[in-house]
Amino acid sequence: MKLLLDENLSRRLVPFLQQAYPGSTQVALVGLEAQQDIAIWEFARANAYVIVTRDADFLELSQLKGQPPQVIWLRTANLSRAATAGILLNNQTRIEAALFEGDEACVELIGAQL
């Protein structure tokens, strides 16, 4: 599974995620900085990415348009890069089970559940 990190997540996270999520990137690294959410959505769909965001906007798009792409919604306060990477890495099995085995459109990772 490869992740596409939304603008609200640091591009500096990408190297820390490569072993667990090979091929992952961030929107600015693929020329989508300051683009509308729908452009990011379409890019993710066309390139088989799972979108990772802190915004509810992609959850709403998922409800309107279906999947792919699927969404990981981080419902946390702004965290350090290390803490954010830790959440994605420590929850990898849960994320994969929900998105692939459960065919869920969105996985919400809520601060209290981490």
N, C-alpha and C positions, 0 to 999 in steps of 0.2 A: 504494500500500500504506500502510495506517495502522497505527501501532504502539500497543500498550497496554503501558506500562511497569509492571512489578511494583513492589510496595512497596519492594523493596530497591534501587530506582533512583530518583534524585531527580526530583521533579516539576519542578524547575528546568531539566531537560534539554529539556522539551517545546518551548519556543520555538526552540531551536537545531535542532530536527528538522523543523519545519513545512515548510520549503521542499522538502526531499527526501522527507519522509513526511507529506504534508498530512493533517490530521485526527487526528494522533497525540495521545495523552493519557497520563495516569498514573492508576493505580487510585484514589488519594485524590481526584483531581479529578472522578471520576465516582461518588463515594460508596461506593467499595468498600474503603476502608481497613479493615484488620483483619478482612477477610472470609476465609472458607475458600477454598482454591484452586479448589474446584469452582464456587463462585459467580463467581469471576473468569473461569474457563474458559467457563462458560455465557454470561456477558456478552460475552466476546470472540467466541464462536461466533455469538451473536445479532446482533452489530453489526459483523461482518467485520473484526475486529482480528487482528493478529499479536502474540502475547504476547512481550515481551522480559523476560528474567529472569536472575538469577544462580543460581537454584535448580534442582536436578534434578527437583523435584516435577512441574513441568509437562511434562517429557520423559516421566515415568512416566504421567501422565494421557494424553499423546498416544499412548503405546503401548497403553493400556487402551481409550481411547475413539475413537482415530483422529482424523481431521481433517475439517473445520476445528475450532478454529483451529490455525494453525501456530505454531511456537515458535522464537524466537532465544534460544539459551542462551549467555550470556556467561560463559565459564569463565576469568575473570580475577580478579586481586586487586581489592580496592576501589580504584577509580581516581577521579580528579577528574571533575567534570562535563564539562570540556573533553575529557579523554582518552576518556571513555565516548562522548560525542557523536562524537568523531573516529573511533572504532571503527565505529560504526553508519554514519557518512557515508562513510568510506573503503572500507567493505565493501558498499556498497549494491548494486553490480552483482553481486557474488558472492551476496549474500542473495537478490536477485530471481531470479537464475538457478536457485538451489537450490530456492526455494519455489515459483516459478511455472513455470519451464521444466522443472525436474526433479521437481516435485510432491513434494518432500521434506516430511515432517512437522516436522522440526526441523533447524535450522542451528546447529552448535556453532562458536562463535568462541573459539578457545583462545589464550591469551596469547602463546605462542611462535609461532603462525601469523600473528599480526597484523603 
